[in-house]
Amino acid sequence: MRLAFLGTPVFAATCLAALVEAGHEIACVYSQAPKPRGRGQETRPSPVQMFAEGLGLPVRTPASMRDPVEIAAFAALNLDAAVVVAFGQILPVAVLDAPRLGSFNLHASLLPRWRGAAPIQRALMAGDSETGVQVMRMTEGLDEGPVLATARVPISDDEIAGTLHDALAVAGAGLLARTMAAVAAGTAAETPQAAEGVTYAKKIKTAEARIDWSKPAREVDLMIRGLSPFPGAWFMAPSAKGETRIKALLSRAEDADGAPGQVLDDAGLIACGSGAVRLLGAQREGKGPQGAGDFLRGFPLEPGTRLA
């Protein structure tokens, strides 16, 4: 088919690669405009833009797909279908309906659970034992369209968002390629989403990612793993500077008692509202990620210290 692809992060680039390999004609790739990143605020293209340009595909990075000029340019592509994977913009109906067969989205959850921007993180933070990827027909409502195909992915007890992301990207790329082949053949069946069990995966804000040590250890552990490696659950620790911000990247819940936020031993065991979590990986502000041993050698958390 003649397709437009709309996506931005690495997850989406994996899916674009699968569509190219399947032999579809990619008439145009849309991605979010390059933004300043990192400590130096260097402007870099998105992973999708870099991948597409490497293949010589035309790329557009509109500020808004609601711009009448962009809508007209999209309609002029004379598409069979559009495929959207983590693009980062809400698309107007005029864009969704422009392709001959419509627009399709790959979403990283088992809908209607975790509609929205952060389904991978929210599934882990909630303690879900399973998630997945689904291809749906896009409608005006947020992730409300009928589902064409599903691939289920289990969530292990030591899963972090980074590893789950990679597993879902691989599963999603294959599912998307198979589903678009069925759409081209006219054999794809659509199933309306259930009206029950709707939840929303709101974007993770920095303030929300701060660890509340008064919560049970199980919740703190799920939060740490659900936000690892990005954006990272964080806390403040006393230091020579006064306070240093620490990202907790890996942890394990354990049975121990103490005041919430109190360091209980010299190996990174921290008391919670009930139980405790042991840090297995962390990152100091301005430093790279480290295992607990290396981290604690460079930044000891002394027993009795209170973290905030």
N, C-alpha and C positions, 0 to 999 in steps of 0.2 A: 504493500500500500504506500501511498504518498502521505507522509506523516509530518507533523510538527512535533517537536519535543520541547517541553517546558520543565526545567529543573535547575537546581543550584548546587547542592552538596555532593560529596563523594558517593553517598547512597544513590543519588540520581544518576551520576556518571556511570556507575556499574550497570544500571538499567538501560541507559542509552547505548552502551557497548553491546548489550544483548540484542537490541533492536537492529543495530547496524549489522551485526553478525548474522541475523536472521534474514537479511536481504531487503529490508524495507528501504524505500527512498526517503531520506530525511531532508525535507524541503527547507526547513529552517529550525534552528535551535534557539530557544529563548532562555535567558538566565538573568539572575539579579545582577545589577551593575556592580563593577569592582568597588570594594570598600576598604578603607584603611584597616589593617590588622596588625596585631602584635605590639610589642613595646615601641617599635620604631614607627608605627602607624603607616607602614608601607602599603601602598595600594596594589592589590593582587586580584586577578580574575578569579572567578569561582572555579571549582574543580570541573564542573560541566562545561564552562566556557573554554577552559584550557584543553580538555579532551576533544571537544568539537573542533576547535581551531586546529588541533593537531591532525585531524582527519580532513581538513579543508572544507568543513561544513560552514554554511553561512550562520552567523550568530547575531542576535539582537539582544540588547540589554535595556529595555524600556523602563523608565521610572514608574510608569503606571500603564497597565493593560486596559485601563478605562479611558485612556486618551483616544478620542475619535480617530486620530491619524493612525494610531497603532491598531485599532479595531479594523479599519479599512485595509491596512497592509496585511493583517492576518487573514481576512476574508479573501484577499486577492491571491493567496497562495494556492487556492483551489485544492484543498486537502481532502483526502479520504477520511482521516481521523487525526485527532490530537491526543498526545499522551503526556500526562502531567505527573511528575514525581518530585515532591518537596520543592516546589517552585518558589513559594514565599510570597505570593500575591493572591488575593481573591479575584477570580476571573468573572467578568460580567457575562450575562446570558448571551449577549451578542457574539462573544468569543466562543463560548461553549457550544453554541449551535451552528457556528460557521462551517465546520467540516461536514462532509456528506454523511458520514456515519456517526458523527458526534464526537464527544471528548471523553477520555477514560483516565482514571487516576489509580495509581498504585499507592495503597495506604498501609502503614506498618502497624496494624492491629487487627483484632477480630471484631469487626463492626457489628452492632453499634457501640461496643465498648471502646473508649478512648478515641473518639472523634477529636480532631484538632491538631495542634502544632507539635506536641511532645509525647506521642504515644509510647515510644520505647522507654523513656525515663519513667513515665507515669505507671506503666505496667510493672516495672521492677519495684518502684517505690511502694506500690500497693500490695506487693507480695504475690502477684499472679503467678500461677504455676505454668501457664501456657499463654502464648501470644501467636502472632502470625502475620501474614501479608495477604491482602485482598486487592483484586482489581474490580473497580466499580465504574459504572457510568456516572459521569459528573452531572449534578443538577445544581440549582441555585443555592440550595441549603448546604451548610457546612458538613461535608462527608456523609450526606444523607442518601446518595443514589443507590440504585439496585446493584447487587454484587454479581459478578460474572464468574469469579474463580477465587479459591482460597488455598493457601498452604499454611499448615499449622507448624509452630516451632515451640518445643518445650523450653522452659526457663529453669536452669539448674540452680542448686542452692548457693553456688559460689559465682553466679553470673554477675557481670557488670554491664553497664550500658554499652561500652565499647565493643565487647565481644558479641553481645546480642545484636547490636547494629550490624556487625559484619555478617552474622549468620542470616539475618533478615534480608540484607542486601543481595546475598547470593540466591536465597530462596525466591526473593521478589523478582530478580532479573530473569530467572528461568520461567517463573509463573507468568510474567508479563509477556515474554516472547511467545509462549504457548497460547495465551489468551488472545493476543492480537492476531495470531494465525487463525484462530477460530472465528474472530470477528471478520477477518478477510474472507473466510469460507462461508460465512453466514450461518455457522453452527453454534455460536455462543448463546447460552441461555442466561437470562437475568432473573435474580431472585430478590424481591424487596427485603430490605432490612427489617428486623424485628422491631416492634414498637417498645418492647420492654428491654431493660438493661442498658439504657443509654447513659454513657458517661463522657465527660469532656477532658481532654488532655491539654490544659492551658500551658502556654509557654512558661518556662522556668525563669523566674526573675532572680537577680542576685541576692536580694534580701531573703527570699524563700530558701535559698541554698545554704543559709547559715544554720549550723547544727544547734539544736535545742537539746542540751544534755539532760534536761528534766524528763524527756520522753523515754519510754521503755527501750532497752537495748535493741530489741528486734526492729523497732521503727528506725532507730538511728542507723543500724547496720544496713537496712534496706535503702535508706536515703543515701548513704555513702556510696553503695554499689550502684544505685539507680542514677546517680549524677556523675559517675566516673567513666571516662576522664574529663568530660565536659558537661556542664560548666564547673563541676567539682563542688562537693559539699565542703564547707569551710568553717574554721573557728579561729579565735584569737588566743595566742599563747604569750605569756610574759617573756621578755627578752631584754637584751642590753639596750635596744632601741625604745623600750617601753612595752610595746606589743608588736608581735609579728603575725601576719595572716598565714594560716596553714590550710592547704587543701588535703582532705582525707580521701585517698584514692582506693583503698581496699581495707576491709575490716572483717572481723568475725565476732559475733555475739557470744558472750561467756557469762557464767554465773559468778557474780562477785557483788559485794556491797560497798557503798561509799556515798559521799555527798555528790550530787550530780555535777559533772565536770571535773571531779578530783582525779588526779593521776594516782593510780594504785600501786604501780610497780615501775621498775626502770626499763620495762619492755613494751611500753605503750598501751597499758591497760587503763581505760578511762571509765569511771563510774557514770551510770545513767540513772534515770528515775527509778528504774528497776533493772538489775543486772548491770552488765558493763560491755563495752566493745574494746577489742584489741586492734590497734592500728597495724595493718600489714603493709601499707604503702602510703606515702604522703609526699607533699611537695611544698617547700617553702616559697614564699613570695620572691620572685626573681630567680628561682632555681629550677632545675629539672626534676621530673618525678624520680622517686627513690623507693627501694624496698625499706621496710621498717628498720632493719639493722643499720644500713648506711645512713638513713635519715636521723636516727636517734644518736648515732655517733657524732654527727655534725650539729645536731640541735637537740640536746638531751631534754627530755621531759621528766623532771625530778619528781619522785613520789611525794605526794602532798600538794603539789602545784594545782591551782584551780584554773581551769580553762573556761573561756567565755565564747 
